[in-house]
Amino acid sequence: MRQSLINLIFFSERRKELLLLLREEPRDIDTIKELLNVDAGSIQPHIQKMKDAQLLIEDKKVYRLSEIGNIIVENLKPFLSAIEVFEVNNDYWKTRDLTQIPDFLLERIDELGHCELLEPDVEHMLETPKSFMDNILSSKEVLTLVSYFHPESPSLYADLAEKGTRVTLCMTENVIVRLFSSFPDEAERLSKNENSKIFVCQKPSSIPSIVVTDRFLSLKLPENDGKLRDQLLISTEERALNWGRELFWHCMKVAEPVEAKTFFQVMAGRQSVCSNRSINTD
């Protein structure tokens, strides 16, 4: 019986559509025809097959899911949604390393919904995509995990914090060193602003970047061979934002807050050690 139900549901796109439609609420035949854009002659055989399998019940010419049908469809929806996530950007997903995403989130990858893949052309390789900028500049709260340095980021996040956006930045140590050493003004603006919090990741992060706000989720994932391409996955669906927040706070379990004064002292100490080594070598 299990195999016949699989054949019944998955070998017909129309029957899948009908089951998902009735998941929302019971419908009469005229409403079904209108919403699925079909005529009675083409949809009635599918209805009859699912009635025979006891997936549908007809009551006063209104069709609804049976208890079995409801259980199947409740489990069917995330499965089909997960397939859709991968199919839309199939070339991207099949080359990505997903091992650093925790299992409890991989199991809910359908929550990403429709994702847009942003990839800059050759002439704009160093520019942040406009879609990303438009969304982040309109956000009220920004959570960012980053393990690589982008030269536009220091001023972007400092400007966001100064205009009132709540910013939480978690960076790997090499990124923080670059921020404080090469962009001291922006680092100071971020450190002193009450809207921004800076954290250092105590372990190397295998996820290049996560940006999640009240408007969008942005992910940059490494390829299977560890290489990093300048491609961003963007989703604006509410479930994707919640998924992204869970991923961000999962990664934050190995992060500690950064005290700017202490960090500058550490940096100065390192520079002093390097200078002494240089003198001794000479």
N, C-alpha and C positions, 0 to 999 in steps of 0.2 A: 504493500500500500504506500509506503514511504516513497518508493521510486516512482509510482504512478502520479503522486502529488507533485513531485519535483518536475516530472515531464509536463504535467498539466499547467503548472505555473510558469516555469522558466522557458518552455518552448513556444510561448505566445506572448508577445509584447502587449497585445490588446488585453489579455487576461490579467497581466500584471497591472496595467493601467486601471482596469476596472476594480481590482482588489484595493489598490491604493486610493482610488476615488471613494469607495464605500467605507474606507477607514475613517474618513472625515465625518460622514454621516450617512444614514439611509437615503436612497434616491429612488424616484420612480423612473420608468423607462424613458419618458420624454426628457427628463433632466439628464439622464445618462447619455442619451443620444446627442444632446446639445453640448455637454461638456467634453465628450470624447470625439465629437464631430464625426459621428457614424450614423448609419441608418439602422432600423430595427432588424432588417434581414441579416446584416453582418454581425450584430452584437448578440442577438438572441441565441445562436448556437453556443457561444462562449458562456453566456449566463446559464444555459441548460447544463453544460458540462460541469460547471462549478456547483450548481444545485445538486446534481447527481453525486458529486464528491462531498456534499454536505459542507461546502465552504460558504455558500450563500443560502439565505432563507427569504422566501417571498411571502409577504404578509400584506394583503389588501393591495396588491399590485405595486408594493414598495419593496425594494430589495435591500437587505442588510447583511452584514457578515454574521455567520454563526459563531459560536464560542471557539470552535476549532479555527475557523477562518480568521477570527480576530487575533488569536494567539500567533498564527502563522504570519499575518501581515505585520504585527508589532515587531516580530523578529526579522521580517523581510526588509522593512524600510531602511534600517541602518546598513544592512548588507548591500542593498542596491545603491545607497548613498556613498558607501565606501568605494564601490566599483566606479561610480561616477567621478569621485575625487581623482582617482588614478587615471581614468580614461581621458579626462579633459587635458591633462598635461602628462601623458604617458611617457614621452621621451625623457622628460625631466625626472619623474619618479623612479624609473627603472635604473637610473644611473646614480641615485642618491644613497648615501649611507644613513640608514634609519636606526642604527643600533644604539645611538645615544638618546633617543626618545624613549621614555619609560613605557613599559608594556601597557600600563593602565591607560595611557593616552593613545598608543598605537591601536588598541582595541576600540577606541572611539574616534578614529581618524575621519570617520564620516562627518563629524561635527565641523570639519573645516569648510564643508559646503563648496560653493563655486569659488575657485581660486584663479586669480589673474597672474600670469607669469610675466614679470618685467625683466627685460634684457636690453641693456643699452646698445646702440649701434657703435661702430668703430669711432665715429666722430665725437661721441659723447661718453666715452668710457669712464672718465673721472667725474662725471656729473651725477648727482643724485636724481633718480627718476622723478618727473613732475608729479605723478600720481602719489608717490610716497611723500613728497614735500607738501602737497596740498592737504593731505590727510593729517600729517603730523603737526602742521602749523595751525590746524583747526582743532586740535585735541586739547582737552582739559587736564589729562593725566597721561604720562608716558612712562612705561616700564621698558628698560632696555638692557639686554645682555649682549656684550660684544667681545669677541676674542681677536679682532683685527682692527687696525687703526685706519680711519678715513679722515683725511685732512679737513673736510667740511664739518665734521661732527662737533668739535669743541665749541665753535661759535654758534652752531645751531642749537645745541642744548643749553648753552649759557643764555642765549636770547630767549629761548622758551621759558626758562626759569624766571628771568627778569620780567617777562610779560605776564607772569602769574600761573603758568602751567606747572603742575606738580610733576617733578622729574625724579625718577629713581634710576640711577646708572650703576650697573654691575659690570666691571671690566676685569679682564685677566691682568696679571701684574705687568706684563710687557706693554699693554695698552695704557695703563695708568702711568707708568714711567714715561712713556712718550708724551702723554698729556701734560704732566707736570714739568717735564724738561723742555719740551719744544713749544708748548702753548701755556706758559705760566700765567698770563693775564686771564685767559679763559678758565684755567684751572682755579684761579683765585675767585673769579666771579661765581663759579659753580659752588665752590667750597663755602663761600660766605652767604650765599642766598638761602633763605629759609625754605624755599620751594624745592630745593634739590638735595638729594641724598646720594652719596657716592659709596660704593662697595667694591671690594676686591675679591675676586674668585680665588679661593685657596687651592683649587685644583685646576689644571688646564681644561678648558672647555672645548669639547669636540663639536659643539654647535656654534658656527661662526657668528650668527646674530639672531636675536629675537627682539622684535619691537612690537609691543602690544599697548594700545591706547583705548580710549573710549570710542574710537572711530574705526580702527582697523588693526589687523594683525599682519606683521611682515616676518617672514622666515627666510633665512639663508642657510642652506644645508650643504655639507661637503659631498663631493662625489665619492664613489666606492673606493677609488684609489687615493683618497685623501686630498685631492686637488680642490681648489676653490674657484668657481666661476662666478662672475658678477651677475647672478640671477636672483631675483627676489620673487617669492610667492606672496601674494597679497590677498587677503580676504576681509570683507567688511561685514560678514554675517555675525549676528550676536553670539551664536553658539561657538563660532570660531574664536571670538574674542575671549570667551570664558575658557576655552581649550588652551589658548595662548597664555592666559594668566596662570593657569595651572602649571604649564611647562616652565614659565618664568620662575615661579615661586619654588618649584621643584629644584631648579638649578641654583636658586638662592640658598639652599640648605648648606652649601659649602662656601658661603660668602660672609665677609665681615666688614663692618663700616670702616671707612677711611677717615682718619683725622688729618686734615690738611697740614697742620703745624708739624705733627709727628712725621708725616710723609716727607715734607721738605727737609726735615732733619736727617731722615734716612738717606734721602737723595744726596744731601751735602756730605754725609759720611761716606757714601760710595764714591763720590767724586774725589774726596780726600784720599781714600785708599788707592784709587786709580792713579792719582797724581804722585803719591809716594812710590808706587810701583814703577811709574815712569822714570822718576828721579833715580831710584835704585838701579834701574836697568841702564840708565845713562852712565 
